[in-house]
């Protein structure tokens, strides 16, 4: 299940303007263009020129004249007619015609954190989150361990461009939401793509299926849950693969998204008509449970195993058993769960940030929501515990267990956190030692680093560590 990377020709567009193209009017290129069948791409002149596809922003790198290049070096030439009007661009030898000279308000808003007149850090004034009567208690950050200076530091750094493409930040401590801020046109009512953070939701549904007895447990063998008659690369070890092996990314199959030679990497599996079958057809390279590699195809296997066990499609099972108990209406989320190469959303879910926070609160409170046990406490503990190491990071059952390096007066300190995370800066952090749940969404897709980790390590955690130790609290760094 490819939950975080869109087609490389569109995704891998990098930023910066060269002096040699400074004479060109960027507004010449603005507009909506035909892309893949049934899809469009928007070109926006905001913080430099950038492309927008499926609500994701990818800055363009000018080369010369009407040519731009991708981060991989691919040249994208724009074409003009005899009057000088831009009519389209070429990519992979195909013409992508310009449909109109306008873009949607949502795409235009990605050009700056907030509209002109509202974008000065000096003008920011903290306001407590609104009480939406959605089950999330709200409070004033001044009465929390975080303090107003924390809010000002975070928001000011987004507005001055230090933290680019951060779409939302929500901080929930000691049972109250004390900071809720949105940028780049986003709001509390607008759904956001979660990319790979979707995996943690699939893990939650696996736990609920186990709680209800539809799955016998993490040691249940996977192949008997499937309906396929045979598999490629026959290997007796395939029969031993369990639900837990896939949840911990240690199936033993040759599936590694971070290897350019793995036959099970995401870009290969995504092009297959049946992601589950394509994953299970891969050759075995390890015994199940012995070594872990980041394998998105394995998420589709777990999802299908749940569906076959509960006899419901995964979104339907999720609404009845997870979202509805949390007070999340079916109209408040989108999940095009297809598991085939026809799925251009890559089976990722779209949620509102407050609903992401509800999931974080649910896990932080041992699976309870306002006294109701939605997921068993045993599954919460099991899914958050270490079961493998993926990319040298401790890993649970589709939950990450990283640490953040925090500089203090006593030197560097590692703070362990738990995280659901997806490409671009989609994060649900659980920090039990400080009774904190933090939610971030963002648009820094394919960036080497995104703002949430830095904000946590340089602003939020230093403040909480000082308060916890009784030390004098100074203003967080700007």
C-alpha angles and dihedrals in degrees: 000000000000104000106163117031126069123202109311096233089061101031102050100068114130134200142247135087122240122218092233090067097042092105092060116094107237089204088070090074099044115118148076120297134192111252129167115351108295093007135097135200125212126212113207133188105216125109087005120315118314141168124234122203124167089352092303121123123221117178118224125231113219117222112174135324108335094344127110128180135217122232088259091057099257112149118231111192121195116215130220133197124231091278091056097252117142108245102177145305136261125237128171088352093304128114115236103198123214109246099187143348093239134082132201119269088243092058093045091052090062088073096079137013094246135358119278110280092033099058104081115110088211091061096052115117121182118241124185114246117269119258102240093176088237096131095271114114115219133208146168116277089217088070094049132077089259101064131201092279089067091056092047092049094050097044094041091053091051092049095048092050099252090119107037126198097008105152102185144356125195123179121193119184134167091000099310137095103233103167128038119162132161132197142179094037097308125132142178090269097051122093119230130205112250100197108189094357081081086077091070090055090052087052090052090053091049088055092049090050089053092046089055094047096245088118117037093219144288090302093062111121114247105213096063087057090060130077100216118122097212143359137221120254096023110223128164089224091069090070089060096056111119136197088252092054090058093043089055094044090243103113093133092236121130092256117133120148090195096057119084090206101046111113088213098055115131097253089059098043092046091064094055123100091228116032094188095053092042090054095047090047092062121110119259116245100170140023111269112269095017105097133013131218129174101264120171092182088068091063090061089052092054091046093052091045089056092047093051092047097049096033092229135102110260097246090051091049090047094052095049099041106028116016101037093054087053092052094250111145121220090242091058097069140042128210119169095191107184110132093207137099087261089070105094090175089063090227094286120150126234116216137168113252092243089056090050086054091052089058090050092049090048092056093041090054096051096261096310127127115191090333096314117117101227095166123019117260088232092059092048090054093043097048093048094047122096115269102155146347118255118189087349092302125116109255135195127184100317088322124107123227103197130156127226123218111232122190112220137169087263092052135264117339130188116227116196117221137173118229146186103199143174138185115283097035104299104155142166107184123192114196104176096179090063097033089240134146114185126188126193133174125188150160104231093120117185091359116145089235135010132204101257096073091047094046091050094047099040105033116013105038097043089055094048093045092054093048092047093053094044092244125148109275118223126187113284115254116277 
